[in-house]
Amino acid sequence: MNRKRSVDTHNLNEVRTRFDNWRRSRHGKQRIPDELWLSAIEVARRDGVNPTATALHLDGGKLKRRMVAADSVIGKAMPPTFVELMASHTVGSPECTIELEGRNGKLRIHWKGATAADVVGLSRALWDVAS
């Protein structure tokens, strides 16, 4: 499976250097910063979990768990790329009044909530009866 490289993709040597610098400058038993974990996850997606964990001196299981967690967060946080919005042109509920006049009298229909498709359907039905 081919993965597209993003513009900010880190290569393994850059990430290894960043981990080495962090390990030299940390105080005590500090946790690995999220920024470094994210870089390691990005490399692991491209190069594999075990080679990345070995090169960066990380626990492979923990790297894999963080990858899965990052994937689930990304999947939930991603906004939709396309949203279709069907807007009504009327402010309130659409209404129409239909008046018919024939030999036997008049018929007046006042219809609330009618759509154009509803009016077309009624018109066809009435036309068919009259013809």
DRENLO-165912 format. One record per residue: chain; x, y, z of N, C-alpha, C, O in turn. Coordinates in steps of 0.2 Angstrom, whole numbers. Layout:
N
R   nuro      nx      ny      nz     cax     cay     caz      cx      cy      cz      ox      oy      oz
R      A       X       Y       Z       X       Y       Z       X       Y       Z       X       Y       Z
...
REM end
This chain:
131
R   nuro      nx      ny      nz     cax     cay     caz      cx      cy      cz      ox      oy      oz
R      A       4      -6       0       0       0       0       4       6       0       9       7       4
R      A       4      11      -5       7      17      -5       4      22      -1      -2      23      -1
R      A       8      26       3       6      31       7       9      38       4      15      38       2
R      A       5      43       3       7      49       0      11      52       6       9      52      12
R      A      17      56       4      21      59       9      18      66      10      16      70       5
R      A      17      68      16      15      75      17      21      80      17      27      77      17
R      A      20      86      17      25      91      16      30      91      22      36      92      21
R      A      27      90      28      31      90      34      34      83      36      35      82      42
R      A      34      78      31      36      72      33      43      72      36      48      75      32
R      A      45      69      41      51      68      44      55      62      42      51      57      41
R      A      61      62      40      64      56      39      67      53      45      68      57      50
R      A      69      47      45      71      43      51      77      47      55      77      47      61
R      A      82      49      51      88      52      54      86      58      57      89      60      63
R      A      82      62      54      80      69      58      77      67      65      78      70      70
R      A      72      62      65      69      61      71      73      58      76      73      59      82
R      A      78      53      73      83      50      78      87      56      81      88      56      87
R      A      89      61      77      93      66      80      89      70      85      92      72      91
R      A      83      71      84      78      75      89      78      71      95      78      74     101
R      A      77      64      95      76      60     101      83      60     105      83      61     111
R      A      88      60     101      95      60     104      96      67     108      98      67     114
R      A      94      72     105      95      79     108      91      79     114      93      82     120
R      A      84      77     114      80      77     119      83      73     125      82      75     131
R      A      85      67     124      88      62     129      94      65     133      94      64     139
R      A      98      69     129     104      72     132     102      78     136     105      79     141
R      A      96      81     135      95      88     138      89      87     143      87      91     147
R      A      86      81     144      80      80     149      83      79     156      89      78     157
R      A      79      81     160      80      80     167      76      75     171      70      75     171
R      A      80      70     173      77      64     177      73      60     172      75      58     167
R      A      67      58     174      63      53     171      57      57     167      51      54     168
R      A      59      62     163      53      65     160      50      61     154      54      57     151
R      A      44      62     153      41      58     148      43      61     141      45      67     141
R      A      42      57     136      44      59     129      38      64     127      32      62     128
R      A      40      70     125      35      75     123      31      72     117      33      68     113
R      A      25      75     117      20      73     112      22      74     105      21      70     100
R      A      26      80     104      29      82      98      33      76      95      33      75      89
R      A      38      73      99      42      68      97      38      62      96      40      58      91
R      A      33      60     100      29      54      98      26      55      92      26      50      88
R      A      23      61      90      20      62      84      25      61      78      23      58      73
R      A      31      63      79      36      62      73      38      55      73      38      52      67
R      A      38      51      78      40      44      78      34      40      75      35      36      71
R      A      28      42      76      22      39      73      22      40      66      20      35      62
R      A      24      46      63      24      48      56      29      43      53      28      41      47
R      A      35      43      56      40      38      53      38      31      53      39      27      48
R      A      35      29      58      32      22      59      27      20      54      27      15      51
R      A      23      25      52      18      24      47      21      22      40      19      18      36
R      A      27      26      39      30      25      33      35      19      32      35      16      28
R      A      39      18      38      44      14      38      43       7      42      46       2      42
R      A      37       7      46      35       1      50      37       3      57      41       6      59
R      A      33      -1      61      34       0      69      40      -2      71      44       1      75
R      A      42      -9      70      48     -12      73      54      -8      70      58      -7      75
R      A      55      -7      64      62      -3      62      62       4      65      67       6      67
R      A      56       7      66      56      14      69      58      13      76      62      17      79
R      A      55       9      80      56       8      87      63       6      88      66       9      93
R      A      66       2      84      73       0      85      77       6      84      82       7      88
R      A      76       9      79      81      15      77      80      21      82      85      24      84
R      A      74      22      85      73      27      90      74      25      97      73      29     102
R      A      75      18      98      76      15     105      69      16     109      69      19     115
R      A      64      14     106      57      15     109      54       8     110      57       3     107
R      A      50       7     114      46       1     115      41       1     109      37       5     108
R      A      42      -5     105      38      -6      99      30      -6     101      26      -4      97
R      A      28      -9     106      21     -10     108      18      -3     110      13      -2     108
R      A      22       1     113      20       7     115      19      12     109      14      16     109
R      A      24      11     105      23      15      98      17      13      94      14      17      92
R      A      16       7      94      10       4      90       4       7      94      -1       9      90
R      A       3       6     100      -3       9     104      -4      16     103     -10      18     102
R      A       1      20     103       1      27     101      -1      28      94      -5      33      93
R      A       1      24      89      -1      25      82      -9      24      82     -12      28      79
R      A     -11      18      85     -18      17      85     -22      22      88     -28      24      85
R      A     -20      25      94     -24      30      97     -24      37      93     -29      40      92
R      A     -18      38      89     -18      44      85     -22      43      79     -26      48      77
R      A     -23      37      76     -27      36      71     -34      37      73     -38      40      69
R      A     -36      35      79     -43      35      81     -45      43      82     -51      45      81
R      A     -40      46      85     -42      54      86     -42      57      80     -46      62      79
R      A     -38      56      75     -38      59      68     -44      58      65     -47      62      62
R      A     -46      52      65     -53      50      62     -59      53      65     -63      55      61
R      A     -59      55      71     -64      58      74     -64      66      73     -69      69      73
R      A     -58      68      73     -57      75      73     -57      79      66     -58      85      65
R      A     -57      74      61     -57      77      54     -63      80      52     -68      76      53
R      A     -63      86      50     -70      89      48     -72      86      41     -67      84      37
R      A     -78      86      39     -80      84      33     -77      88      27     -76      94      28
R      A     -75      85      22     -72      89      16     -78      93      12     -76      98       9
R      A     -84      90      12     -89      93       8     -95      92      12     -97      87      15
R      A     -99      98      13    -106      98      16    -111     101      11    -110     106       9
R      A    -116      97      10    -121     100       5    -126     103      10    -129     100      14
R      A    -128     109       8    -133     113      12    -139     114       7    -138     118       2
R      A    -145     111       9    -151     113       5    -155     118       9    -158     117      14
R      A    -155     124       6    -158     130      10    -165     131       7    -165     131       0
R      A    -169     133      11    -176     134       8    -176     142       6    -173     146      10
R      A    -180     144       1    -180     151      -1    -185     155       3    -185     161       3
R      A    -189     151       7    -194     154      11    -193     154      18    -189     150      20
R      A    -195     159      21    -193     160      29    -198     155      33    -195     152      37
R      A    -204     155      32    -209     151      35    -210     145      31    -207     143      27
R      A    -216     142      33    -218     136      30    -221     138      23    -225     142      23
R      A    -219     135      18    -222     137      11    -230     135      11    -232     130      13
R      A    -233     140       8    -240     139       7    -242     141       0    -239     144      -4
R      A    -248     138      -3    -251     140      -9    -258     139      -9    -261     135      -5
R      A    -261     143     -13    -269     142     -14    -270     141     -21    -268     144     -26
R      A    -274     135     -22    -276     133     -29    -284     134     -29    -287     132     -25
R      A    -286     138     -35    -293     139     -36    -295     136     -43    -291     137     -48
R      A    -300     132     -43    -302     129     -49    -310     131     -50    -313     131     -45
R      A    -311     132     -56    -318     134     -57    -321     129     -63    -317     129     -68
R      A    -326     126     -62    -329     122     -67    -336     123     -68    -339     127     -65
R      A    -339     118     -72    -346     119     -73    -351     118     -67    -356     121     -66
R      A    -348     114     -62    -352     112     -56    -350     117     -50    -353     116     -45
R      A    -346     122     -51    -344     126     -46    -337     127     -45    -333     127     -50
R      A    -335     130     -39    -328     132     -38    -325     127     -33    -329     125     -28
R      A    -319     127     -33    -315     123     -28    -309     127     -26    -305     129     -30
R      A    -308     128     -20    -302     132     -17    -298     127     -12    -301     125      -8
R      A    -292     126     -14    -288     122      -9    -282     127      -7    -278     130     -10
R      A    -282     128       0    -276     131       3    -272     126       6    -274     122      11
R      A    -266     126       4    -261     121       6    -255     123      10    -251     127       7
R      A    -254     121      16    -248     123      19    -243     118      19    -244     112      19
R      A    -236     120      19    -231     115      18    -230     112      11    -227     106      11
R      A    -233     115       6    -233     112       0    -226     113      -4    -223     119      -3
R      A    -223     108      -7    -217     110     -11    -219     110     -18    -225     108     -20
R      A    -215     112     -22    -216     113     -30    -218     106     -32    -222     105     -37
R      A    -215     101     -30    -216      94     -32    -223      92     -30    -227      88     -34
R      A    -225      94     -24    -232      92     -22    -237      96     -27    -242      92     -29
R      A    -236     102     -28    -241     106     -33    -241     103     -39    -246     102     -42
R      A    -235     101     -42    -235      97     -49    -239      91     -49    -243      90     -53
R      A    -238      87     -43    -242      81     -43    -249      82     -42    -253      78     -46
R      A    -252      86     -38    -259      88     -38    -261      91     -45    -267      89     -47
R      A    -258      95     -48    -260      98     -54    -261      92     -59    -266      92     -63
R      A    -256      88     -60    -257      82     -64    -263      78     -63    -267      76     -67
R      A    -264      76     -56    -270      72     -54    -276      76     -56    -281      72     -59
R      A    -277      82     -55    -283      86     -56    -284      86     -64    -289      86     -66
R      A    -278      87     -68    -279      88     -75    -281      81     -78    -285      81     -83
R      A    -279      76     -75    -281      69     -78    -288      68     -77    -292      65     -81
R      A    -291      70     -71    -298      69     -69    -302      73     -74    -307      71     -76
R      A    -300      79     -75    -304      84     -79    -304      82     -86    -308      84     -90
R      A    -299      79     -89    -298      78     -96    -301      71     -98    -301      70    -104
REM end
